[in-house]
Each structure stands twice: as structure tokens, then as C-alpha cells.
Amino acid sequence: MSFYAINPRNNERLEGEFQNATQEQINEAVAQAVTAFETYKKKDKDSIADFLNQIGDEILALGDELIQRCSAESGLPEARLIGERGRTVNQMKLFASVVKEGSWVDARIDTAQPERTPIPKPDIRHMLIALGPVAVFGASNFPLAFSVAGGDTASALAAGCPVVVKGHPAHPGTSELVAKAIKTAAKKTGMPKGVFALVQGNTIEVGGALVKHPSIKAVGFTGSFGGGKALFDLANSRPEPIPVFAEMGSTNPVFFLPGALKENAEGLAQGLAGSIALGVGQFCTNPGLNFMQQSSEAEVFGDVLAKAIGETASATMLTPGIKTAYSKGLETLGNVSGVDTLAKGLDASGDNDAQAVVFKTSAEDFASNHILAEENFGPSSVLVEANTKDEILDAARNLEGHLTATVHGTPADLEEYKDLFDILEQKVGRIIVNGYPTGVEVCHSMVHGGPYPATTAPQSTSVGTNAIKRFVRPVSFQDYPDSLLPNALKSGNPQGIWRLVDGELTK
């Protein structure tokens, strides 16, 4: 069955006819990945690092063709996509550096003590090894950085796992271009056939068939709660359940404390308006919930926020389906008892343009309407006013899992609200102080994850170098001859990596 890409700016069909992958094609891609795994998992760390670096180079070599096609399929401006391409390349190169350094394998060695009594101690050595072929699902909101060559693909390849990507149906042309770059890099660096594959499709059957394939050992996903939960349930219904690392959505609560509002209510409101509307509200981390106590400064904040949102231009959303869902979400929020519309942005001009909207409610009404805490993907947000500090803390305690939480406060505020931070540590993967959640730095210490329902795997991250550990498992080697041990565990440490030897970290 054929499908086509649509330009969301005008709903026009773009050039190119794409085919839904058949079960036979999916089976072939996975079979090749299984064969490739036998060779790829044994590649030395320098070879894998070279492969990842070459992927970055090949993506850059696609030039304007990639940017123009991606813009046409996503509605995103070319300047934004040039920046996103840079992030995509840089995260490939970051994982290459992690692989090349090598210590990520967490090598641990407990040497034998044959004279120990009453029981001799064996020689036991531990490291992380690749799981096997991984299925990755491309995301709609980052068609480069969270898609075919995104963080899931980069971290899985870095771990030694072949990857089969299910391209997002909104940008099949972009997906094919990037897939071609990865395959070119694989060929140039001598990687086995099948180390990477792309399957296309605009039906749930294609993705479902990939997840159900018995040779797939893990899944990476970024998208809606419904999509991620469906894949999670499917993976856990298999005869051999497999881990699903799904990042599914978040309203990213922001807390504005009294002292911060007294010092800078206007500036904070302007900053929030920009964060709500950034990327047409289509980032994983746009702030959808905001809490503060009632005060004259809070009134100023609300007035400035309303003015800033009222001057915000509408902009094109990623797909017609996303725009439809956003509009339904606005209607639902507007019909909740006790909720008022604080401000609306400038009228939308195109069919798929989104208007920014901010709603206002009380802490009491928020507590009784769970739907106010759910994500409405797009440039909308809810302002919640409390009467007391205790109401703020109660609202925080009743939050579900989110990717981020943000607190704006003076030094005195932060001291007074220590309890708030204790609560938020249990609710989110990243806490920001005196900033805004939009923007996710790709670095060693980043956590882009959080408790359910933000993700299906709260112990992991989909951004940052720790993402590599999603696609590995630990293995112990007991009383192995040195010649049979992986290089990372040989007594002479031929790779020169950091290892924990008899409890001491050493090279």
C-alpha cells in the first residue's frame, strides 16, 4: 500500500511515493540485523567510533537537499533544521568519543583468592554487552535529532546493536535520505550488511510487526502516550518480553515562588510566554503547567503573560493530525469547570496553524480535575493559582511522572521551599532552577526521562551518553582463561580503559 508525504503548510502532496513495508520485508531486515550482530558486536571500539563519526559526515554531505526536504515535510523553518542537523551530527560524534574512550562498558574485576578460607574466592569479571537488534521509532517533532539517525539510533549503534528504524510517516523522504547516509557510512567503514535498516509505513501494523519480531531485543520510541503505551504492552505480551524505552509526553510543571515574583514578575512572565510558544509548543519539554500563590505580583504576572501570549503569532504544526488533536485538547480544557481562558494568541491563518492559549484555574479546581495535568501537545498551558504554600506542595505531591520540573525563586525562596525539591526529585528526571525547561543539552550528565507516564523506563535517559546503557546487559565471566576474555577484561588492560579492580578504580 502506498502513502505520500504532505506539506503541512498547505496540505499539498509532496513528490515521492512510499510503500508500507510488508511482513516479508520486515523479516528480511531483522534477519540481516541478526546476522550483522554476530560480526558487529565483535568490532573493536575504534571501528565503531569511526562508523559513528562517518555517519555524521555523511549526513552533512547531504547538504541543502536534506534541509529542504525536511522543511517541506515538517513545516519547520530551515534555520531551525540546520541547527537540528548540527545536534544530530554532534550527538553521533559524542557517542563516538564515548565508545573510543571505552570505559562505559563498566569493567569490574575481582581477582581470585585461592587461599581464602573456608571457601576459595574465584576470579570474576563483569562488563556490559550489547543486547542485539534494536527497533527504533522516529519522532514527529524532531525529524532529524530524534528520528532515523537520532539519539536512539546513535546510542544503540554505540552499544554494539544493529538498528532497524521504523520511519515516521510524516517525513518519509527525510527518512530515506538519512538512511542512505547511514548505509553509505557503514559501507565506507566496513560494517556488516544489515547493521542498519529503514522500514517505512503509515499503519500501526508495520510498527507492530517490527516490535513483535522475536529477534528484536529492545525498542526505542519518542512520541505520544498512546503510541508508546501500545508498543510497551505489545512488547510485554510477546513470548519473550523485551524492554521498551518510550518517552511519551509531559506537561513539565513550573513553580514561581513568591520572592521571585516580587523581584521580576514581568520578566518571568515574558520568559514563560516564549517557552510555551517555542517550536509551536511541540517540544517534549514545553511548560504545560504553572503554579504560584495569589498575590499582587501574581496579578502582574498574569497580565504580562496574557499580553505576551496575545501578541504571539500562530504557526504551522507538524502534521494535520497533530493540529486536530491540539484543537480537541483546547476544547476539552476550555470546557472544564473552574477553568477560564486567560489569553489567546493571534488568529491562525493556515489550516494547520496553531494559536497559543493559556488557561487559568485555582489549585482547588486543579486538584479535582485530573485532565488539567495531561499534556496537550502544542502551545497551550495552564496557570494554577494557590492560596497557600501547602496548596503548592499538595499539587506537587499529586503530580504524576514528568520529564522536567522548574522552580523560579530567590535564595530565600529556595531555602523556604526545600520540601518542594524533595517532592520533585521523585516526580521528574530533570529539575531546573531559575530557567525554562525547553532546550535539552546533549551531554554526559543530561537526563531526558522520568517516572511513568512520562516514560516506560524511569531508570534510563534518551538523551546524554548514559542512553547507551539502555541497549546492553551485564555479564559475569568466572575463572575464564585470559585468552578468552573480552579485551575490556583482559588482565593487561590492552584497551587502557578505567576499570574497577578489587574495588579500586584504576587503569
N, C-alpha and C positions, 0 to 999 in steps of 0.2 A: 504494500500500500504506500502511495506517495504522499509527501507533505511538502510544504513550502514555508520559507521564512516570510514574515510580514514586517514591514516598516511601521513601527508604532506611531510615527509622526503623522502618517497619512493613511494607514491601513492598506497600503499598496503591497501586492505580492512582489517579492524580490526575485531576481534571477536565480535559477538553480532548482532542480527537482531532487528531492531526497527520499530515500526508501527506508521504511521501517525494517529493522533487522529481523530476519527470520530466526526460528529456533536453531536451524542448521548453522546459520552464520554465527550465532552466539556460541554454540557448541564448538565451532571451529576456532573462534577467538580464544575461548577459555582453554581448549586443548593445546593450542600453541603456547599459551601462557604457562601451562603446566610443564610442557617440555622445556620452555625457556628457563623456568625456575631452577631446574637441575643444574644448568650452567651458570645462570646469573647469580645465584646465592653463593657461588664459589669464587666470584670475581673479587680481585683484591680491591682494597679501598681506594687506591689511586685511580683504578679504571672506572669505578662507579662515579667518583668525583669528576673525572674527565667527561663522562657521559652527561652528568647534570649540567656542567658548565657549557657543554656543546649545545644542549637544549636551549639554554639562554641565548647563545649566539645565533642559533637558527631562528628563534622567534624574532630577534632583532632584524635578521636578514629578510624577513617577510615585508618589512618596510611599510609604506603607506597602504598597501593593499589590505593588510590586516586591520589597520585602524579604520579605514573607510568602510570595510565590510562590517566590522563590529559596530560602528556607529549606526549604520543603516539598520542593523538587526535589533539593536538595543534602544535606540533613541538617545543614547548618551552622547554628549559632545566629544569631539575628537580630542580636545585638550585633556579632558578627564581620562580618556582611554590611553593617551600617551603616558600619563602618569601611572595608570594601572599596569600598562605593559612593563614599565620600569620596575614596579613592585614585583610583577610575575618573574621577571628575569632575576631580580635581586634575591628573591627567596629561593630560586633554583641554585644560585651561586652560594647562598648562605648554607643550604643543606650540603652542597659540595664541600664546603670548608669543614663542616661537622664530620662528614664521612672521612675526609682526608686526615683530619686530626685523630679520629678513631676511638676516643675514649668513651663515646656514647654507648658502646656495647656493654658497659658496666662489668668489666672483667674483675672477677674475685677469685682469689686463690687461697686455700687453706692447706698448707703443706702437711705431709704425713708426719705422724709421731708414732713410729712403730714400737717405741719403748714405753709408751704411755700405759699405765695400769689403772684399773684392771682390764681395760679394753684398749687395744691399739687404735690410734686415730688414722683413718685413711686420708689419702690425698684427694681433695675435692675442689673442682674448679667450675666456675659459673660464668655464663655470658648470655647475652640476648641474641636470638637468631630470628631470621625472617619467618613470618607465618606462611607465606605462599601467595598465590594470585589474589589481588585485591580488586574489588569493584568500586569505582568512583563515579559519583553523580555530579554533573556540572550544575552550577548555581545560576539563577537568572540575574541576580543583582551585580555580580562581578564576573562578566563573561570571559575575562582573562585570568584574574588572580585567584578565583575560586572555581575554576572550570577545568578544561582539558589539561592544562599544564599548571593548575593551581596548587595550593598548599597540600591537598590530599595526595595528588599525584607525586609531587616533589618528595614528600616525606615517605611515601610508600616505596618509591624507587630507591631513595636513600637507604631505606632499611633492608633492601635486597629483594623486594617483592615486585614481580611483574604486575602491570596495571591494565585493566580493561575499563575504559571510561564509557559511561552512558552520557552522550552529549545532551545538553539542554535543548529541547525542541525549538526554543525561541531564537537560537543563533547557530543553526547547523552549518552555515558557511564558515563562520568564525571557527567552529569546532574542527572542521576539515582542514583548514589552513594550519591551525596549531598542531593537529595530529600529524600532518605532513612534516612539520618541523621536527617533532619528536622522533619520528621514524627516520628522518634524514640523519639526525644526531646519533641514533642507535647504529645505523649503518656505518657512519664515519668512525665511530669509536669501537666497532667490533662487538657490539652487543648481540645476543642471540635473537633470531626471529621470534616474534611473539612476546617480547619483553614489554611491548606496549601495543594496545589496540583501541580503536574507537568503534562503538556501535551507536547507530542513530535510531531515533524513533520518537513519535509523538503520542504513543499509547502507553498505558501503565503495564501492558503485557510485556513490553520489551524490558523494562527495568525489573519487573517481577521475575522474568525468566533468568536474568543475569544473577539476581540475588539467590534464587533457588538452585542454581547450578551447584552440584555437590563439590566441585573443585575450587569454588570461590571460598576464601578463608576469612575475609573481613570486608566491610563496606564503609566507605566514607561518603557523607551526604551533607549538603548545606541547602536549606530550603524551608518549606512550611512545616508546621507541626503535624498536619495531616499526612503529608508525604513522608516525613521522617518516621512517624509512629507506624505507618503502614509497612514500611521497609523493616523496621525493628521487629514488628510482630511476625512478618513473613520469615525473617532470618531465624527467629526463635521457634518457628513451627517446623523447621527442617528436621530430618532425622539427626543431622549433626548441626546443632545451633552454632551460629557464628556471631562475633561481635559486630555491632553496628555503631559507628561513631557519627551520630547525626546531630548537627547543630540546627535547631528547629525554630528559633524565634525567641523574642524577649522584648519587654517593654522598658527595661533599663531605667529603674526609678532614680530620680534626682531629688535630693533633700536640700532645701535652702534654709539654713539656720538663722535665728533672729539677729545675731550680731552682724552676719554677712549682709543681710537685707538692710540694716541700718547704715552700713558703710557704703553700699553700692547697689541699691535696688535697681536702678535704671540700667547699669552696665550688665548686671546678671540677667535681666530680662532680655536685653538685646542679644546676649550670648545664647540664651536658650532658644530664642526665635530662630537664630541661624542654625543651631544644631538640629532643631525639629525639621527644618526645611532642607537641610543639606542632602544632596542627592535625591531630591524629591521624597525624602523620608524613607528611602529604600536601602538604607544600610541596616545591618544586623543590630547596630548599637544606637540608633536614633532614640532620643528620650521620649517615651510614651506616657510616663507618669511623673508627676512633680508634687512634692509635699512641702508645706510651710504652715506656720502658725499665723492666725489672723492678727493683723496689726496695721497701723497706718502705712508702714513701709511695704507691707504685703499688698496694700491697695495700690500704691505707686507702682510696684512691680507688675501687678495685673494690668494697669492702664498702659504702661510702656509695652508690655508683651502684646496686648491687644492691638496697639498702633503698629508695632513692627510686623505682626502677622498680617494685619490688614493691608500692608504695603507689599506683601510677598507675592511675587508673580507666580502664576500657575506654570507647570512644566510637564513634559511628556513622561508618563510612566513606562516601565519596561515592556509590558505587554497589555493587550486589551483585557485579558483575563485578570491581571493584577489590578487594573483600573476598576473593573467591575466589582472585584472583591473589596477594594478600598471604599468605593461608593456605598456598598451594602454595610460596611463597617461604620461609616459615618451615620447612616440612617439608624442603625441599631443604637449607637451611642447617644444620638440625639433624642431617642425615644425613652431612655432610661429615666425613671422618676428621680427628681432631685438634681438632674444634670442640666446645666444651661450652656449655651454656646457663647463663649467669651469673645471669639473673633474668627472671622473668615478671611482668607487671602483674596487676591484679585480673581475675578471670574476666569474660569477655564475657557480657552479658545478652541482647542482641538478635542476630538472625541476621547482621546486617551490622556488628556491633560488632567492633573490633579490640583485641587485647590487646598491650600493649607488651612487647617481648622484646629482651634483649641477650645476644649470644653472645660467647664468649671463645676466643682461639686464640693460637698462637705466631707469631712472624714467619716461622719456617721453614715451618710449615704454611700460613700465608697465601701465601707465595711459590709453593707447589706446588698451590694450589687457586684458580684464576682466578675461579671463581664467587663467592668471598667478596668480590670487588671490585665485583660487579654490584649495581645498585640493586634493592632490594626495597621497592617503593613502599608506605610505611606506617611505623608506629612501631617499627621494628627497627633494630638497629645492631650492629656487630661491634667488639669491643675486641681489639687486637693488641698483644701484649707482646713486646718485643725484648730481646736480651741486651746489645747494644752500640749505640753511636751509628751505626756503619757499617751495622748492620741497618736502622736507621730510614732512613738515606739511601738504601739499596738499595731499600727498599719504596717510597719516594717516586719513585725513578727508574723503577720498573716500573709506576707508575700510568698509566692511560690518561687521556684528557681529562675534566675535571670543570668544573662551574660555579664552585666555590669550593674553597679550602683555608684552614684556620685553624691558627694557631700560638699556643699559650699559652707564654709564657716570661718570665723576668726579664730585665733589661737584659744581664746576663752571659750568660744562655742565648742571647739573640738574637744576641749577638756571636759566641758559640761555634758557632752553627748557621747562619752565613751561607750555607754551601753548600746548606742546605735551601731557603732562599729562592730561590737561583739555580735550583734544580731546579723548584720550584713555579711560578715565573714561566712556565715552558714547558708547564705542565700544566693551568692553570686560567685563568679570566677575572677572578677577584677573589680577593685574599688578605687575610684578616682577621687582625689581631694582637690577642690577649687579648680576644676576643669570641666570638660564636657566629654561624654562617652564616645562620640563619633570620632573615628580615627583609631586604627588598631596597628600599633607599631609591630613590625616583623623583627623579632629579636629573641635572644636566648631566654629572657625572663617573662615573656608575654604568656598570659593565659587567656585564650578565647574559648571559653567553655563555661560550665556552671551546672548546678543541680537541675534535675528534671523539673519542669518540662522544657527548659532551655536546651538541654541536650539529653541524649540517652546514655552518656558515659561521663559522669561528673568528675572522674579521676583523670580525665585527659584534656588536651587542648588541640584545637585545629589550626592554631597559628603559633609560631615560635618553634624553636628547634626541638622542644620536648614532644612535638607532634610525631616525631619519628617512632616514639615508643608505643604508639597505638598498634603498629603493624609488626610487632615482634613478640616473642615469648621467651622466658628464661629456661635454660637447660644446664644441668649439672653434669660434669664429666668426672667420674670417680675412678681413681687408680688407672688412668689412661697412660699408655706409653707416650712420651713426649712427641714422638714422630707422628702420632695420630691426632694430636690435639690441634684445634684451630690456631692459627698464628697468634691470635689475640691472647691465647692462654699458654703458649709455649714458655718454658722456664727462662729462656734467654730474652724474652720480650722483643722479638725481631721487629715489631711494628713501633716500638718506642712509645707506647701509649701509657696513660695513667691507669694503674691497677691497684686494687685493694689486696695486699698480700699480708696474710696473717694479721688482718685488722689495721694495717698501716697503708695509707695511700702513698704510692711510690711509682716511679718509672724504672 
